[in-house]
C-alpha cells in the first residue's frame, strides 16, 4: 500500500491490540531509538531508565541481533497498559500508532552499498480474534497516520531502521560473535547509556 491507498478498519477502543498471549516476559513489539526517546520524555524519564523499566534487551532470532522490545505483564498485556489505557499514549511506539497498519522499509543495493529506501504499508487484514475491531470505515493511509500522530515522513524511524538493516545484513552473512552483537546493539541504542 502507498500513503494514498485505502483500507477498511474501525477502532472500538477495546484495547486488545495492547494484549498478547498470557505470560509475562517480552512482547513482539520492537522499540526503535526514536520510540524510546519519545516515550521517556513523555513519562519524565531518561531513555536509559525507560528502557530498563519498560523494555527488555533480547536476541531476536529473525533479525539475528539484540534489540529492545516492550515487556508484558503476566496477563499478556503491555506493560504500559493501565486500567485499559496506555500511560504513554501521546508518545506510544510507532507500531502502536500505526495499528492495524505496518510500515515497512525496502532497501535497495548497488555496487556502492545502500542505493535507496522505499516505504510501504501493509494492513493487518484480520486482527486476532480477541480484537473487537470492525471493518466498517474506509480510511486512507495518510488520514490514519495524521489521526494517530504518526509522521508521514518519519526520518528518525527511517535512519534507525537503516542502521538496523545494515547490522542485519552483516549478521545474515556470518553469525555475529557476542562482541559484534554488543557493538551492533550499542550502535542502535547508544543514546540510553
PEBEL-V12161 format. One line per field, one symbol per residue. psi: psi as a letter, one per 20 degrees, with the letter a starting at -180 (. if undefined). A space follows every 10 residues. Layout:
psi=???
This chain:
psi=qrhjrqqpqp pjkhjiijpa qqpacpajnp prghgggghg ghjkrqhggg hhgirppqpo hhikrprpqp rqrhjiqqii ppljqpikgh kqqghghhpj qppqpppqqa hjcpgrpqpr qqpnhnqqhh qkqrkjpoqq gggggghjkp pgonhggggg hggggghghg hhgppprhgh ggggghghkh ii.
